[in-house]
């Protein structure tokens, strides 16, 4: 299983490759680490969520649901990842 640092680095690397304003599905990050088979990526989804929450609290990414930023301590369902807007 991938460690916290690997998860965080992969999230930020994949986001950096996105076009500005584009979001990323958490499953895409999990597949980049664990491969296409569900046995590889599925166990990464909860650790990935924790890594994304940590990065959002640090101001390094934004977690959105239905296009709006979420409360990192209280969100459910399908979510997307993006880089924060730079002024």
HELIX and SHEET records of a PDB file:
HELIX    1   1 UNK A    4  UNK A   17  1                                  14    
HELIX    2   2 UNK A   26  UNK A   34  1                                   9    
HELIX    3   3 UNK A   38  UNK A   41  1                                   4    
HELIX    4   4 UNK A   44  UNK A   57  1                                  14    
SHEET    1   A 4 UNK A  24  UNK A  25  0                                        
SHEET    2   A 4 UNK A  80  UNK A  82 -1                                        
SHEET    3   A 4 UNK A  62  UNK A  65 -1                                        
SHEET    4   A 4 UNK A  68  UNK A  69 -1                                        
END                                                                             
